[in-house]
Amino acid sequence: MHVIDKVAWLHLHQGKVLSTRSHGKNRYYFPGGKREPGETDAQTLIREIREELTVELEPGSLRYIGTFEAQAHGHAAGVLVRMICYAARYEGVLQPAAEIAEVVWLTYQHRPQVSPVDQLIFDWLQAQGQLAD
């Protein structure tokens, strides 16, 4: 079994969660990405968010939310993605950069439009009362 290790930023505002769509993709994904060799979760997340959304996460505000695992979207059966999720404050203006085509705010009704691991996170956020219907 192969596991893709990713770190993601969960940013909620008024019952909606920030999500992104990459160029050429038909699903939304939480912003973040894969770590470079030797990077910590915090270093990975700060670098990825700067590259994808042009904002700076405040390192001191990073708060671990949880780890979620599911079948990796667009990969062979048995390839899993493990998403280590953090919340954090940021400075700057959110805008798509690098491979990101679109930045959106989603509610629970958008669940079918996100990847399988993000669907697990949507369910968890909904159960916590943090995500609007």
JOKA-V811115 format. One record per residue. N is the residue number from 1. RES is the residue in one small letter. D_LAST is the distance of its C-alpha to the last C-alpha in whole Angstrom. Layout:
n:N res:RES d_last:D_LAST
n:N res:RES d_last:D_LAST
This chain:
n:1 res:m d_last:35
n:2 res:h d_last:34
n:3 res:v d_last:31
n:4 res:i d_last:30
n:5 res:d d_last:29
n:6 res:k d_last:27
n:7 res:v d_last:25
n:8 res:a d_last:22
n:9 res:w d_last:21
n:10 res:l d_last:17
n:11 res:h d_last:17
n:12 res:l d_last:14
n:13 res:h d_last:14
n:14 res:q d_last:12
n:15 res:g d_last:8
n:16 res:k d_last:9
n:17 res:v d_last:12
n:18 res:l d_last:15
n:19 res:s d_last:16
n:20 res:t d_last:19
n:21 res:r d_last:21
n:22 res:s d_last:24
n:23 res:h d_last:27
n:24 res:g d_last:28
n:25 res:k d_last:24
n:26 res:n d_last:22
n:27 res:r d_last:19
n:28 res:y d_last:17
n:29 res:y d_last:18
n:30 res:f d_last:18
n:31 res:p d_last:21
n:32 res:g d_last:24
n:33 res:g d_last:27
n:34 res:k d_last:30
n:35 res:r d_last:32
n:36 res:e d_last:36
n:37 res:p d_last:39
n:38 res:g d_last:39
n:39 res:e d_last:36
n:40 res:t d_last:34
n:41 res:d d_last:30
n:42 res:a d_last:30
n:43 res:q d_last:33
n:44 res:t d_last:31
n:45 res:l d_last:28
n:46 res:i d_last:29
n:47 res:r d_last:31
n:48 res:e d_last:29
n:49 res:i d_last:26
n:50 res:r d_last:30
n:51 res:e d_last:30
n:52 res:e d_last:27
n:53 res:l d_last:26
n:54 res:t d_last:29
n:55 res:v d_last:28
n:56 res:e d_last:29
n:57 res:l d_last:27
n:58 res:e d_last:29
n:59 res:p d_last:31
n:60 res:g d_last:31
n:61 res:s d_last:27
n:62 res:l d_last:26
n:63 res:r d_last:25
n:64 res:y d_last:24
n:65 res:i d_last:21
n:66 res:g d_last:21
n:67 res:t d_last:23
n:68 res:f d_last:21
n:69 res:e d_last:23
n:70 res:a d_last:23
n:71 res:q d_last:25
n:72 res:a d_last:25
n:73 res:h d_last:24
n:74 res:g d_last:27
n:75 res:h d_last:29
n:76 res:a d_last:31
n:77 res:a d_last:30
n:78 res:g d_last:31
n:79 res:v d_last:30
n:80 res:l d_last:28
n:81 res:v d_last:26
n:82 res:r d_last:25
n:83 res:m d_last:23
n:84 res:i d_last:24
n:85 res:c d_last:21
n:86 res:y d_last:22
n:87 res:a d_last:21
n:88 res:a d_last:23
n:89 res:r d_last:24
n:90 res:y d_last:25
n:91 res:e d_last:28
n:92 res:g d_last:28
n:93 res:v d_last:26
n:94 res:l d_last:24
n:95 res:q d_last:25
n:96 res:p d_last:25
n:97 res:a d_last:29
n:98 res:a d_last:31
n:99 res:e d_last:29
n:100 res:i d_last:25
n:101 res:a d_last:25
n:102 res:e d_last:22
n:103 res:v d_last:19
n:104 res:v d_last:16
n:105 res:w d_last:13
n:106 res:l d_last:10
n:107 res:t d_last:6
n:108 res:y d_last:5
n:109 res:q d_last:6
n:110 res:h d_last:9
n:111 res:r d_last:10
n:112 res:p d_last:13
n:113 res:q d_last:14
n:114 res:v d_last:15
n:115 res:s d_last:18
n:116 res:p d_last:18
n:117 res:v d_last:19
n:118 res:d d_last:16
n:119 res:q d_last:14
n:120 res:l d_last:15
n:121 res:i d_last:14
n:122 res:f d_last:10
n:123 res:d d_last:11
n:124 res:w d_last:13
n:125 res:l d_last:11
n:126 res:q d_last:8
n:127 res:a d_last:11
n:128 res:q d_last:12
n:129 res:g d_last:10
n:130 res:q d_last:10
n:131 res:l d_last:7
n:132 res:a d_last:4
n:133 res:d d_last:0
